[in-house]
Amino acid sequence: MSSKSLLESILSALSNEVRAEVLKLISMEGPLSFTTIMEKLDMNPKTDAGKFGYHLRMLNEAELIKSDESSGKYYLTLLGQDVANFIYGVEDAVRRKKGDMLVRTSSLTIEPFERKKIVDALMREASVPRKLAESISKEAEDRLKKLQVRYLTAALIREFINTILLEKGLEEYRHALTRLGQPVYDVTTTIKNTAFRDYPSPEKVHMLAGDAVLEEYTLLKVLPRTIADAHLCGAIHLNNANYWSLRPADIHHDLRPFLDGALPVDGTGLAMPTHSRPKSFTGALYTVNSLLRSTSAMVSNSQSIGFFNIFLAPFIKNMDDDAVESAIRDFLYDMNGCLMVSGNADIAINAELEVPSFLEDVKAVGPDGKSDKYSDYYDESLRLLRLFLDVMSEPDGSSKPLTRPTLFLKVRKRSLVTDKASACFESAYKLAERWGSVYFINQMLPWQHSNVFYNSDLSRIDSEWKDWESGTMRVGSLDNITLNLPRIAYDANGDDDRMMERLRELLELSREALSIKKQILEERMHIDRLLPLYREEYEGNNYFRLNDSPGIISYVGLPEAVKYHTGLDLSDSNDALKLATRIVDTMNGYTRQMLPSTRLLTSSITFEPSAQRLTQLDIASGYLKSKDAQIYTEHSNLPLTTAIPLRKRLNIEGLFHQKTKGGHLFDIRLAEPFPTYEVLSNNTKRIMETAAIGLFTFTRDYSYCARCRNVTYGLHAKCPKCGYDGNRIVLYTKTYGRIKPSKIWSTNEREFALNTQRFTL
Ligand SMILES: [Zn+2]
């Protein structure tokens, strides 16, 4: 044997297919024992052992394999690995010669091309009749073979089939076979750019990549093409398109089932630790935060806690102020920290300055299970609110403010005429003066009904629907469709009737989209079981009252639409105002027509800034001539960049607040020097008494320098204290109604932050 050269030994070792298979097997699976190799090659260990031993000896003598003395297993030498690779290459060449193809599949395996798989996919995914599927797959196979593609993937075959379907005019089938996903380039761009536009984290990149797929899924699969096209061409804007087919926009929680142990915070009790019944204020606050954390994955925008200080009042009964404050501080830090990490769901707290009459005799849930009523805890509820406001006013350990929750303060008649709530009011005005982080609800306006809640996304809900419980608790906005009003005006070309007709068409389209959303949520809750807490039974209903939850139809560009149609400015023409009122009345009238079966609400609030997209689409489609046309007005009925006196704005916006019961806000953006809290107090009372504004807030601009940990009022790119002007300066103001640091402003949020009108009181 030794007379034979090594090359000769290798060539003779390769002259048999069994030996080639052994090399390939060990190269794929690593060291293997004698019997395992026999089994894997379907040889019989009893009858074939002799013959097989001979094969192994040949490979061993050619120095391609060796056996490991301790384990007895055979492994490949370096030479053996080279030769195995050579065999793969020869096999590929043979396949190419024969015209066979290998396919890289989406499950990351390599398989020989099988025409039958195409037939199956065409029939399964697009219901193509068998005969047609057969002929398409044959054509695909022939053409792919001719092309001799080197790196054939399942995705590429799909593209190829799609092209054949298009060539044959079979567009409907092609539509059903669409593959969702992003170009490699886009994913790379997301990874490279996320840190520059948001709080960076790998999770954020993952979310953005997922968003792209699910948004396409919604537009291609979930919604009829008329609706998807209306969104894509910019007649409407579908808010939360990325999550449209998965979850509602927001929810208003009822804390009572969690405080009395009737429901675990995650619905099932399987995912999170839970107090069966919290025995202390700290325990109760822990329960609230657990609820918010587990539900943050189940909403797109925000969660709200209603009657916060009333439902928690029984838990502070025997505590002193210091202990209550300390518990609130921990609660707020925990809330702000956790939600920052987990992402996108904002928190609202709706607080009361008195116990509303409908709650007075309701049995209170407290730590000791005694059966007293909420009216017994009036004083505690005010004390809790005052301490909460005071803690919200404090900066954190590095001198910056807490930006969560969005705090809504409900002002009812009694709290204004008695002195009981005056300490709370004072704390609220001080908080408004310091950070602007309080929102005032005028609950005295008759159209606010007995109860109203606002959420962090500025949507609004009231008890006109059924009663205060079914109307406002355990419900949420399904989602929001925004109408591009200027587009309607361009299409109408000055014709009133055409304008109203087009408006009604889009309202009808929006209603259809929102009713589809409701059906989808029903399916996600009950069939797909993606929203466990929502489907949990409580008091004869699911926790989330889907049928009581409203769909929202909103608008952008009211003043621009009116200006185009009449040539007049909304701020100084009665005719313009008349048309604007008619537009919003038509929207409002349409939603009210759907009562009592369907709950729809009109809103002047978009959930995500959409005016920029819609303006740009109008420019791209030639509706707007100027490339640098101003972005349409959003979140307001009057243009925000034009100087209009505050009183006039209050009067005009007041006309619209009562017509936009799905959401509105009057944001009183104030210039420096900022008024004192006493001035804010006087103005708040005057606005409540003289204007029909449902919700308003005072906004103060401030800048934070993370280098010297200092806050300066006003927007300063350079720290006035230490002179630093790098990227650790963060500007704060409300953009589209919510406090947002400049780190996460989009381009049009930056425009909004810097260029909207500031008032002086
Ligand atoms: Zn500084």
Residues whose N, C-alpha, C, O or C-beta is under 5 A from the ligand:
A	BS01	ZN	C705 R707 C708 C719 K721 C722 G723 Y724
